[in-house]
Amino acid sequence: MTVQTTPPTAEPGNRPPKAVLKERKRQEALARREILAPVQRTLTLASLVVAVASLGTVVPFILIVEACRELLAAQTDTDRVWRLVWIAIAVLVARGLLQAAALTWSHLVDANFQLTVRRALAAKLSRVPLGWFSDRSSGEVKKYLQDDVEALHYLIAHARLEFVGAVVAPLVALGYLCTVDWRLTLVLLIPLVIYFIALSRMMDQAGRDRLAVYTRTSRTVQEATIEFVDGIQVVRTFGQAGRAHSAYRDAIEQQVAALDRLKTPQIRPQSVTDVVIAPVFVMVVIVVAGLAGVGLEWLPPLDVLPFLLVGLGLGSSLMGLGYGGQALREGGAAAVRLHELQQTPELAAGSGDVVPAVAGADRGLVRFEEVTFEYREGHPVLRGVELELVPGTITALVGPSGSGKSTLAKLLPRFYDVTGGRITIGGRDIRDYGTEELYRAVGFVLQDVRLIRGSIRDNLTLARADADDAALEAAARAARIHDRIVALPRGYDSEIGVDATLSGGEAQRLSIARALLADTPVLVLDEATAFADPESEAAVQDALAVLVAGRTVLVIAHRLHTLTGVDRILVLEHGTLVEQGDHETLRTAGGTYQRLWEINEAALGAVALVESEETR
């Protein structure tokens, strides 16, 4: 598994500078604004509907207060009382309809938006370099496409509407109560001030940092779960099941600790917010302050009634802000990650002049011209590589571990783009090819075979969608996998993982059949027999012999004894091409290849000795 390096997140005791916090907030606000830009106008209209509905939360209570005043008046107008009551009921009904309409509208917008975002992300991921996926686990990719998109739900369907409702209703209520008695209104503000102070503590930057740590540990748990499932058979075979549990258990413990650090500091302010805006607490404040005001003759007893009816509803309007705080932070963090994904560089056309592809035999001619590459700026992996791959030849790429072999091979199918120089096929810079056009020119068979969820036929026709049964069978026969396929319950329509379980060698031969169907003039092989069992390795080698015939082939190999028959061997060391030639020349040249060959021979000798001892 490739570990994605993540910048350290500040813990509460090690707070970053204010400038960093300010920049982080600015980036989050920018990300949210850009991610939600397509639905901003719709959400604004829905917010206006909620604002009108929020008036309906307060107005009925005001009407009931006026009805009570009328009932307690010396001359009671019964008709006016009933009129006020019926108006209050009508406003409540209208408020409920408007609230339901706004929420339904926002959820429909959210559903359509999530579909659009997922399609856009899928399209984006189809344009990023394939190396982007090599640097990330399947759990991380899943988080982008599923978890982060779902985390936007609160931002779209709830956050703005709840905020508008939580602001408009209390403002209207406080405005009305000020007209009744401004002094008692000021007293009523005390619980609200305490509430907002506690809420700000819950949503401070330390809380955001702790949430970021918790999110990271959640991602680690997902990755550990996948590794646990994939590796459990191996470790149990050697009686080391505890090891399989160890990494998974450690990840879970880290997540629990992160959740504890996230939630524990919020318990006290959360409790304070729940208490100070609870109707009972607000009522006690109103009653105590009202009795004091009546006793001091600041207001008549009847003026306490509006505060008891209208004031008690202030807390329920604000309560949603506190409980939605974490969902709001999670949505904001997801928006930042999705925004960063949208900024990921794509495979773009080169800036140089487009050279027409050479026709005929030279269409598979590959040149690396002063190629340099670095994953991180200032740390070159390849340095000024110059080489030519001629059609109809097999060129092997060898070198010590970390010499840049796999990186060089991955540059040809544009898993990454070169940082200096260029690579041409048929005289044309590969950056001037469209993606589909490039993969019609360059095929690759990697040691880590990837098969899609579907039938054998689905996996084969990925290479050529219009391939008929005869073409599929011809490719499968050439790859020495046809007999295995027809032995499956449904032949070529057998579902992988359902009624088709393939060994490593069989999966490799299926990928070779797929490459045969693609019929690309240039082919990259990365240790294609690495996962083949000994029994099927010969079949894989036979299939490869058919596959490479007449093509421009670049082979990466670690087992040097498999390369003795290739046309040319290139030796990389520290990202530089240090030797090239055939096997017979290089094995006595006294260079890097001779050293690697001697190590390879010693290893084979040791294996042969062990096997001979076992047969005695």
C-alpha positions, 0 to 999 in steps of 0.5 A: 500500500502506498502511504499518502503523506499528509501535513501534520495537523496542529493539536490544541496545545500546539496551535498554528500562527493566526496567519495560518489559521486565517489562510486556512479559513479563507481556503475553506470558504473559497472551496465551499463557495466554488464547490457550491457555486452551481446551486448558490442561486437555488439555495438563495431562493430556498432561503428566502422561502425559509425566511418567510416561513420563519416569520410564521414561527413568531407571528402566531404567538404575537397574535395569541398575545393580542387575543389574550390582551383582548380577553383581559380587556374591560370590553372584550370583542369576542369576534376579534379574538376569534379572528386573531385565533383563525389568522394564527392557525392560517399562518401556522399552516402556511408556515408548515407548507412553506417549510416543507416546500423549502426542505423538499426543494433543497433535498431535490437540489442536493440529490441532483447536485450529488449526481452531478458532482459524482459524474464530474469527479468520475470525468476528472479521474479519467483525465488525471495521470494514472500514477495518481491512483498508484499513490492512493489506496482504494479507500482514499479514492472511495472517500472522494467519490462517496464519503466526501460527496455525501458530507456535502449534504448538510451544506446544501440541504440543511445548513443555510436553511437552518441558519436563516431560520435560526436567525430570522425567527429570534430577530423578529421575536426580539424586535417585537419584545423590545416594543413591549419592554426593552429592559426585560428583553435585555435580560432575555438576551443573557441566555442567548449570549451565554449560548453563543459563547459556548457555541463559539468554543465548540466550533473554534479552530482547535475543534477543526484541527481535532476533526481533521485528525479524526477524519485522517484516522477514519481513513486509516481504518478504512485502509487497514480494513482492506489490508486486513481482509486481503492479508488474513489468509497469508498471516493465518497460514503462518500462524500469525493471525495476531499480526493481521489484527495488530495493524487493524486494532492499532488503527481502531485505537487511534480512531477511538482516541481521536474521537475522544479528543474531538468529543470530550472538549465539546461535552461541557460547552454542549451541556451549557448550550443545552441548558441555557436555551432550554425552555424551562431555564428561559422561563425561569429567567423570564419569571424571575426578571418579570416578577422583579420588574412588576415589583419595581413597577417597571411594567404591568403584569400583562406585559410578562405574557408576551415574553412567556409565549414568544421568548420561550421559542427562542431556544428551539430556533437556535438549538439546530446551530449547535447540533449541526456544527460538526456536520458543518465542519465535516462538510467544509472539510469535504469541500476543501478536499474535493476542491483540491481534487478538482485542482489536480493537474490533468494530462494536458497536450504538450506546448510544442508543435504537433509532429505528424505520426510516421506511418508504416514500420516506424509508427512504433519507434519510441525515443526518450530525449533528455528525459528527466523526472521528479516526484518532488521538486529538487529530487530528480528520479531520472536524469537526462535519459536518452534512448531509442526503442526500435519496432520489432525489438525487445528492450529490457530495463534493469537496475538496482532497487530504486534506480528508476526502472518502473518510473521510466516505464510508467512515463511511456503510457503517461502514468506521469508526465516528464518534467524535462525533455520529451518522449515521442512515438513515431516522431510525435510527442506523447503529450500531443496524443489524446488519451484514447489515441495514446492507449491505442498506441501504447499497451501495458501488462503490469505485474499487479493485474487489475480485473474489473467486476464483471464477466470474462467477456467484459474484461476482454472487451475493455481493449476493443469494444467491437471484438466479436466472439472469434476475436475473443477466442483467438486472443484467448487461445494465443494467451493460453487461457481459452481452455480455462475459460471454456471450463468455467460454468458460463464460459466467456460470460462467467462472472469474476468473483462469482463463478470464476476464480482465477489464479495469479497466472490465469489472471495474468494470461487474461490481461495478456489476451486483453493486450492482444486484442488492443493490438498496440504497436508499443508494449510495456511489460512490468515483470509480467510473470511475477505472480504466476505460479510455477505451473503456469509460468511456462504458459505465461511465457508462451503467451508473452512470446505471441504478444511481443512478436513484431512490436516495440517492447520495453520490459522491466525485469528483476529476474535477470535469467529471463532476459538472456534472449532479448535484443538489448538491455538497458541498465539504470543506476541512480536515475541515469542510463549507465550501460546498454548492450546484449546479455553476453556483452554486459555480463563480462563488462565489469559494470553494474549488470555483471554485479547484478548477474552474479547476485542473480546466479548466486540466488538461483544456486541457493534455490537449487541447493535447497530443492536438491536437499528436499528431494533427498 
